[in-house]
Amino acid sequence: MGRLLTPAAAAALVVLTAFDVVLSAAATTWQIGTDFRMPYAVGEIARSHGWQHIYELSLQHPAVLGLGHSDLFYPYLNAPLWAFLVWPLTFIPYPVAYAICVVVMTACLLAAALLAAPSDRLHRIIYVGSAFGSLEVALGPGFGQPAALVALAIVGCWRLMKADRPALAGLALAVISVKPNIALLVPLALLMAGHTRVFIYWAAATLALVAISVVALQPSGVQEYLVLLATGPRFLASEPAWTLSRLLGTTVGLPLEVLVLIGAAAAAWLYRRRGPEVPIAAGILATLIVSPYMHTQDLVVLVVAIWMLHRAELEQLNGRMLAGFWVVAIVGIEWTPLLVAAEVALIGVLLYPALGRRRLLVPAGTQPP
């Protein structure tokens, strides 16, 4: 039966992917007037006024609306790194720059899936399908969001760790700085699992990027950014409740989030001898559960977590169970309580061996510590 399920899953994902790619291509006609306008407009502000002024709303508002395609305005709240990367595109017309961004982000998502997948063709199809088979995730490149780049950075870090290249792995992981709010706890989870060199190189590269950002923004720009971040929640009032504290209120939700973070840290430590896959997945899950600022397209990193757990080859999480979690996650994008419950449950499943089956925590042929 299992041999029949895998080809059937691949076929279903191929159909979903084809459907979603067609819809995503059609959606770019209106997506051009959405998120990518923000970093592009900020890049234009940097060219005309200097980087220290990019977070001034009085400049962002006319710059964004001046690009046309929509009369909606949301401020640029991302870290400066994403604006740095988009800045060269401001020398070409906005529609061309947008098309380049869509192609690059689509390539990042495809590359992440192929790099994460096992070498056989069937699993490659399933991994690519799991990325593009969700319409919300497939729409991500069209919004001009860097979430696909974050996904590629995480997978690239994992591949380099498996190749015993911790320095390059840490440098690759630093790319999550383009949107740190969807993967920030991954480096800390790796540190908990004993991957100290990866963490050190990530920290060094990240601090260098922070220093470059501070120099570019200057004290006045840093202050403007902090003020904008403080007022940011009013622009996010319509966003779904992605966290336990938003769902249940701070009185109940915050203590539960702390427990989940402890559970994720425990999972990273417990599986430290099983490779980097579980710590990476635990770091992603922990970040998603506590991060208040996300878009539905950012949940591509949840797909990365599922890939990592599949590559970990855990007895208590086989391919069919992970496929079930994927389906629940896709449905949960539209109903966030289900999504948050699935994320918490996944951490619980990882902790299950700690209740008495510690033999699952170590590779075959070794003894538990």
C-alpha positions in Angstrom: 0.0 0.0 0.0 2.8 2.4 0.9 4.4 1.9 -2.5 1.2 3.0 -4.1 0.7 6.0 -1.9 4.0 7.7 -2.9 3.3 7.8 -6.6 -0.3 8.9 -5.9 0.9 11.7 -3.7 3.4 12.8 -6.4 0.6 12.8 -9.1 -1.7 14.8 -6.9 1.0 17.3 -6.1 1.8 17.7 -9.8 -1.8 18.5 -10.5 -1.9 21.0 -7.6 1.4 22.6 -8.7 0.3 23.0 -12.3 -3.0 24.6 -11.1 -1.2 26.9 -8.6 1.5 28.0 -11.1 -1.2 29.0 -13.6 -3.1 31.0 -11.0 0.1 32.6 -9.6 1.2 33.7 -13.1 -2.2 35.3 -13.6 -2.1 36.9 -10.2 1.0 38.9 -11.0 -1.2 41.4 -13.0 -2.5 42.7 -9.6 0.4 41.5 -7.4 2.7 44.0 -9.1 0.9 46.7 -7.0 1.5 45.0 -3.7 4.6 44.3 -1.5 7.5 44.7 -3.9 6.6 48.4 -4.2 7.9 49.0 -0.7 11.6 47.9 -1.0 11.7 49.4 -4.5 10.4 52.8 -3.2 12.8 52.7 -0.3 15.6 52.1 -2.8 14.5 55.2 -4.7 14.4 57.2 -1.5 18.0 56.0 -0.7 19.1 57.2 -4.1 17.5 60.6 -3.8 17.7 61.4 -0.1 20.2 58.9 1.4 19.8 55.7 3.4 19.2 57.6 6.6 15.8 58.7 5.4 14.3 55.4 4.1 12.1 54.8 7.2 10.5 58.3 7.1 6.8 57.8 6.4 6.6 61.3 4.9 8.9 60.0 2.1 7.7 56.4 1.9 4.1 57.3 1.3 4.5 59.4 -1.9 7.3 57.1 -3.2 5.2 54.0 -2.9 2.0 55.5 -4.4 4.1 57.2 -7.1 4.9 53.7 -8.5 1.2 53.3 -9.4 -0.6 49.9 -9.9 -2.4 50.4 -6.6 -3.6 53.2 -4.3 -2.9 51.1 -1.1 -0.1 52.0 1.1 1.8 50.0 3.7 5.1 51.1 5.2 8.4 49.3 4.6 9.0 47.5 8.0 11.6 45.0 6.9 15.3 45.2 7.9 17.5 47.3 5.7 19.2 44.2 4.1 16.2 43.5 1.8 16.3 47.1 0.6 20.0 46.8 0.0 19.4 43.8 -2.3 16.6 45.5 -4.2 18.4 48.8 -4.6 20.3 47.9 -7.8 16.9 47.2 -9.4 15.8 50.8 -8.9 18.0 51.8 -11.8 15.5 50.0 -14.2 11.8 50.6 -14.6 9.6 49.2 -11.8 7.7 46.6 -14.0 11.0 45.1 -15.2 12.4 45.1 -11.7 9.3 43.4 -10.4 9.5 40.7 -13.1 13.1 40.0 -12.3 12.2 39.7 -8.6 9.4 37.2 -9.3 11.8 35.1 -11.5 14.5 35.1 -8.9 12.2 34.3 -5.9 10.6 31.5 -7.9 14.1 30.1 -8.7 15.0 30.3 -5.0 11.9 28.3 -4.0 12.6 25.7 -6.7 16.3 25.5 -5.7 15.4 25.1 -2.1 13.0 22.2 -2.9 15.6 20.4 -5.1 18.4 20.9 -2.7 16.4 19.5 0.2 15.0 16.5 -1.7 16.5 13.0 -1.8 18.2 12.2 -5.1 15.4 10.0 -6.6 13.1 11.6 -9.1 9.8 10.7 -7.2 10.9 12.5 -4.0 12.1 15.5 -6.0 8.7 15.8 -7.5 7.0 15.5 -4.1 9.3 18.2 -2.6 8.8 20.6 -5.4 5.1 19.9 -5.3 4.9 20.5 -1.5 6.4 23.9 -2.1 4.2 25.0 -5.1 1.2 22.8 -4.2 0.0 25.3 -1.7 -1.5 28.3 -3.5 -0.6 30.7 -0.7 3.1 29.6 -0.8 3.1 29.6 -4.6 1.8 33.2 -4.7 4.8 34.2 -2.5 7.3 35.1 -5.3 4.6 37.2 -7.0 4.3 39.4 -3.9 8.0 40.2 -4.1 8.6 39.0 -0.6 12.0 37.4 0.3 10.6 34.4 2.1 11.8 32.1 -0.7 15.3 33.4 -0.2 15.0 32.7 3.5 13.9 29.1 2.7 16.9 28.7 0.4 19.3 30.1 3.0 18.0 27.5 5.6 18.3 24.6 3.1 21.7 25.8 1.9 22.9 25.9 5.5 21.7 22.4 6.1 23.4 21.1 2.9 26.7 22.7 3.9 26.4 21.3 7.4 25.9 17.8 6.0 29.0 18.4 3.9 31.0 19.4 7.1 31.4 23.0 6.0 30.3 24.9 9.2 31.8 28.2 8.3 30.0 28.4 5.0 26.8 27.0 6.6 26.9 29.9 9.2 27.4 32.5 6.4 24.6 31.0 4.4 22.3 31.1 7.4 23.0 34.8 7.9 20.9 35.4 4.7 17.8 35.0 6.9 18.5 38.6 7.9 16.5 39.7 4.9 13.4 38.6 6.9 14.6 37.4 10.3 11.1 37.3 11.9 10.3 34.0 10.2 13.5 32.1 11.1 15.3 33.9 13.8 15.4 31.0 16.3 17.0 28.5 13.9 20.6 29.6 14.8 19.8 29.4 18.5 18.3 25.9 18.0 21.5 24.8 16.2 23.5 26.2 19.1 21.4 24.2 21.6 22.2 21.1 19.5 25.9 21.7 19.8 26.6 23.2 16.3 28.7 26.0 17.9 30.8 26.8 14.9 27.8 27.3 12.6 26.3 29.6 15.2 29.5 31.6 15.6 29.9 32.2 11.9 26.2 33.1 11.6 26.5 35.6 14.5 29.7 37.1 13.1 28.1 37.6 9.6 24.9 38.9 11.1 26.7 41.4 13.3 28.6 42.6 10.2 25.3 43.1 8.4 23.9 44.9 11.4 27.0 47.2 11.5 26.7 47.9 7.8 23.0 48.8 8.3 23.7 51.1 11.2 26.4 52.9 9.3 24.1 53.3 6.3 21.1 54.5 8.4 23.1 56.7 10.7 21.7 57.4 14.2 18.8 59.4 12.8 17.8 56.6 10.5 18.0 54.0 13.2 15.8 56.1 15.4 13.3 56.5 12.6 13.3 52.7 12.1 12.7 52.1 15.8 9.8 54.6 15.9 8.3 52.9 12.8 8.6 49.5 14.4 6.8 50.8 17.5 3.9 52.0 15.5 4.0 49.0 13.2 1.2 47.0 15.0 -1.5 49.5 13.8 -0.6 48.5 10.2 -0.8 44.8 11.1 -4.2 45.0 12.8 -5.8 43.1 9.9 -3.2 40.3 9.8 -4.2 36.8 11.1 -3.5 35.8 14.6 -0.4 33.6 14.1 0.6 33.3 17.8 -0.8 31.7 20.9 -0.9 35.1 22.6 -2.9 36.6 19.8 -5.3 33.6 19.8 -5.8 33.2 23.5 -4.8 36.6 24.9 -1.5 37.4 26.7 -2.6 36.1 30.1 -2.9 32.5 28.8 -1.0 32.7 25.5 2.3 34.1 26.7 3.0 31.4 29.3 2.0 28.7 26.7 4.5 30.3 24.2 7.2 30.1 26.8 6.4 26.4 27.3 6.5 25.8 23.5 9.9 27.6 23.3 11.2 25.3 26.1 9.8 22.3 24.3 11.5 23.4 21.0 14.8 23.9 22.8 14.5 20.5 24.4 13.8 18.9 21.1 16.9 20.6 19.5 19.0 19.3 22.4 17.5 15.8 22.6 18.2 15.2 18.9 21.7 16.7 18.9 23.2 13.3 17.8 20.8 12.8 14.9 22.1 15.6 12.8 20.9 19.2 12.1 17.5 18.4 10.7 15.4 18.3 13.9 17.1 21.4 15.4 16.5 23.3 12.2 12.8 22.2 12.2 12.4 23.0 15.9 13.9 26.5 15.4 11.5 27.2 12.5 8.4 25.9 14.5 9.4 27.9 17.5 9.8 31.1 15.4 6.5 30.7 13.7 4.7 30.2 17.0 6.0 33.4 18.6 6.4 35.7 15.6 3.5 38.3 15.5 4.5 39.7 12.1 4.0 37.3 9.2 2.3 37.0 5.8 0.7 33.7 4.7 3.4 33.4 2.0 6.0 33.3 4.8 4.8 29.9 5.8 7.1 28.5 3.1 9.5 28.0 6.0 7.0 25.6 7.6 7.3 23.5 4.4 11.1 23.6 5.0 10.6 22.3 8.5 8.6 19.4 7.1 11.3 18.7 4.6 13.9 18.6 7.4 11.8 16.2 9.5 11.4 13.9 6.5 15.2 13.9 5.9 15.7 13.1 9.6 14.0 9.7 9.1 12.4 9.6 12.5 10.5 6.5 13.5 7.6 8.5 15.0 7.3 10.8 12.0 7.1 8.8 8.7 6.3 10.2 5.3 2.5 9.7 5.6 2.4 11.5 9.0 4.3 14.4 7.6 2.1 14.5 4.5 -0.8 14.8 7.0 0.8 17.7 8.8 1.4 19.4 5.4 -2.3 19.0 4.5 -3.3 20.4 8.0 -0.9 23.3 7.6 -2.3 24.2 4.2 -5.8 24.2 5.5 -4.6 26.0 8.7 -3.3 28.9 6.6 -7.0 29.8 6.1 -7.9 29.0 9.8 -5.0 29.9 12.0 -6.1 28.1 15.2 -5.6 24.8 13.3 -2.2 25.9 12.0 -0.9 26.9 15.5 -2.3 23.7 16.9 -0.5 21.7 14.2 2.8 23.5 15.0 2.5 22.8 18.7 1.5 19.2 18.0 4.6 18.7 15.8 6.9 19.8 18.6 5.0 17.5 20.9 5.6 14.5 18.6 9.3 15.4 18.5 9.4 15.3 22.3 7.5 12.0 22.5 10.7 9.8 22.7 11.7 11.7 25.8 8.8 10.1 27.6 10.6 6.7 27.6 11.7 5.7 24.1 15.1 7.5 24.0 16.4 4.9 21.6 14.8 7.0 18.8 17.0 9.9 19.6 20.3 8.4 18.5 21.5 6.9 15.3 21.2 3.2 14.8 24.2 1.3 16.3 24.9 3.7 19.1 23.8 3.8 22.7 21.7 6.6 24.3 23.8 8.9 26.5 
